[in-house]
Amino acid sequence: MTAATVKSVYWQGLRDGAPFVIVVLPFSLLFGVAATEAGLTLAQAMGFTVLVIAGASQFAALQMMVDQAGIALVLLAALAVNLRMAMYSAALVPHLGAAPLWQRALVSYLLFDQTYLVSVKAYDERPSLTVRERIAYFFGVATPVTPVWCAMTGVGVLVGATIPPAMALDFALPITFLAMVAPMLRTMAHVAAAVTSVVVALLLIGLPSGFGLLIAAGCAMAVGVLVEERT
C-alpha cells in the first residue's frame, strides 16, 4: 500500500459521496428555515447542526422544542431517532475496528446515513481494501456532504421564510434514504427485513417520535436473520 493508493481511494470516496450533495443541500436548507421559525438564532442553529450532524434527530428535537416539551423529552426524542447510529457503528467495527482511536473518533462524528451506506457498500464490494484505505474512503465520502450540510443550514437561517412552500424541501430526506437503500436489497433476507420495517412502522405510527421506528428496526433485523438462516 502506498500514499498514492490511499489518496486514490479517498478521491473515489469523494466522487461517490458527491451526488448526495443534491439532496443534502435542500434538506439542510430546510432545517435552517425550520430553526428560524422555531425561534433559534443563527449561532444556536449552527451550533446545533455542527455538533449533531444528524438531520432526522435534529428535526425531531426541533419539533419537540416547538411543542414546548421539557429538555429531557427533547433529548429522548433525538436519541430515539438517532439510535440507528449505534447499529451503524456495530456494522462498521469489522471494517474499521483496527483503526487508531483518533480516526475512529472522527468516523463516529462523521457517521450518518450517507457515509455509512456508501462506505459499507464499497467495503463489501472491495474486501481487499486495507484499514487505512477504508478510513480514507469513508472520509472521502464525508468530504462533500458535511460542509454543505453545515453551510446550507446557515443559508436557511438567513433566508428564512423567503423560501416558498411549493419547493417541497421536506421530501429531501425520504428520497435520499430510498435512493441509498433500494440498491442494497439484493437478497430475500434484505427484502423481508425492508417489508417488515415498513409494515411495523406504519402500524406504530401513533407512537411518540422515533419509538415506532426503533421497534420496526428491531423487528426487521429479527426477520432478516430468520430468513437468512432458512435460505
Secondary structure, DSSP 8 states (H G I E B T S, - for coil): --HHHHHHHHHHHHHHHGGGHHHHHHHHHHHHHHHHHTT--HHHHHHHHHHH--HHHHHHHHHHHHTT--HHHHHHHHHHHHTHHHHHHHHHHHHHTTS-HHHHHHHHHT-SHHHHHHHHHHHHH-TT--HHHHHHHHHHHHHHHHHHHHHHHHHHHHHGGGS-GGG-GGGHHHHHHHHHHGGG--SHHHHHHHHHHHHHHHHTTTSSTTHHHHHHHHHHHHHHHHHHHH-
